[in-house]
Amino acid sequence: MPATPDDLFAFLDKLGIAVTTIEHPPLFTVEDSKALRGQIAGGHTKNLFLKDRKGRLFLVVLEEDASVDLKRIHEIIGAQGKVSFGSADLLTQIWGVLPGAVTPFGAINDTEGQVVVVLDQALLENDKLNHHPLVNTQTTTIAREDLIAFLRATGHEPKILAVSQPQQADA
């Protein structure tokens, strides 16, 4: 059985990591979550669950408005060949979450370390980061350093890479 939010919070507490969590209606997309701006401080994220041609899995965590070149991201993250989105079944089986609740906190369920977690360097300019705590009816705020400590405690040494492309100013 995958971990529940309560399991996650107990694990974080055991690590001495303080978080704050708010409940809200289900959020399935970045657009849905923008309705909460102003209520939750910190960097808001989007998560890409990707698979390369050799079947290796990656979770790329970016700022919600970051843009990436999906045709070239494999060159940055160290994937073998181009990547595609992992299926909902694979996401649930390995990461223990449903689509719409993709989160780096899913690392708690990947006890075999099958997923490489990539944190976008630009995202880490935020002191606080917001993620779903395994469900899309809550948002949990965690300090940047504490997220990294959590990932390491689950056996997922995060790769910190410049994945996103700088935003182009409107001419």
N, C-alpha and C positions, 0 to 999 in steps of 0.2 A: 504494500500500500504506500502510495506517495505521502510525503509529509503534509500535514495540515498547517494553516497559519499558526495555530497554537503551538505545534511542534517547532516551527520556525522561530517563533518568539522565545520559546524556552531555550533553544539552541543559542540564539543571540544573547540571551540573558546569561547563559552559562559562560559565554565568551566575554562577558562584561560590556557588551555593546548595547547602548541605549538607543532606542528608536521611538518615533511617534507614529501613530497610525490613525487614519480617519476612515470612517465608513462612508460609502456613497453608492448611488445606483450603479449597476454594471456599466463598465466602460470597455468598449471593444476596439477603439481606434484612438490614435493621437488626437484626431478632431474631437471625439467624444470627451477626452480628458481636458481639453482646453477650456471647457466650461468651469473647471475648478481653479483656474488661474486667479490669483489674489487670495485664495483660501489656503494654499499650500506653497510655502516658500521653498526655494531651491531649484536645482536643475531637473527638468522633466525629460523623460527618456522614451526612446523607442528601441525595440529589440528585434534584431534580425536573426532568426534561427536558420542557419544555412548548412548545406551539405555539399561536399566537393565530389568530383568524379570517382574518387577512391572510397567514398562513403564516410570520410571524416566529417565530423560535425563541429560547427562553430556557433557561438552566440556572440553577436556583435552588438554592443550597447553604445548608443549614440544619443546626443541631444535630440529632442523631439523634432526640431526643424532642420536638422543636419541633412545634407544631401550627400549621397554616395554614388559612385559609378559601379553599378552591380556587374558590369562587364569586365571591370578591372580590379575589383576588390580582392579577388583571389591572389593577385600579385602582392598585395599589402599584408594580408593575413596569413600567408604561407600555405594556402590551399593548393591541392594538386588539380590543376585545371580550373575551368570556370565553375562557379557555384550556382546552386538553385536553392529555393526555399525547401526546408525539410517538411515532410508531410505532418499533418495534424496527428496521425497515429504515432509517428516517430517522436514528435514533441511530447506527447502524453506518456509514451513508453519510457523514454530516456530522461526527460526533464521533469515529468510529473505534473505538467500544467496543460491547460486547454488553450487553444488559440484565443487571443484577447487577454490572456493573463501571462504572457511571456515575460520573464523576469530573470535577472541574474540570481535571485533567490532560489531558483530551480536547481542550482548546484547542490543543494542539500539532498536532492533525490538521485543525483548522478554519482552513485557510490563507486562506480567503476572508472570514473574520470574520462568518459567518452567524448565530452564536449570541451572544446577549447574556448575559453572566454576571452573576448577581445573588448577592451574598454577604449573608446575613442579618446585620444589625448585632449581634444577640445572639451569633452564632457567633464573631465577632471579639473577644469578651471573653476567648477562649482564646489563650494565647501560642503553643501548638502545635496543629496540626490534622492529622487523619488521613484519608487518601484512598487508594483503590485506584490503583495506578500503571498504569492501562489494562487490568488484569486483576484478577479477583476472588480470586486465590490469593496475593495479597500486600497488605500495608498499608504505606503510606509516611507517615512523620511529617515535617511541614514547618513551619517557623515561619510565623506569620500574615503577617508582612511579606514573607517570601520567596514565599509563594503569590501575593500581589498583584504582586510583581516578575515572577514567572513569567508570570502572566496578561498583564501589560503587554508583556512580551517577545514574546508570541505575537500581539499586536495586539488583545487583549481587555481594554479598560479596564473593570474591574469596577464595577458599580453597587453601592454599599453602602447597603442600605435596611432599614428595620425591617419585615421581612416576617412574622415569626412573631408569634403571639399569646402574651401572658403566660400562664403556666400558672395555672389556677385552683386555689386551695387547696381540699382536701376539707373540706366543712363537717361 
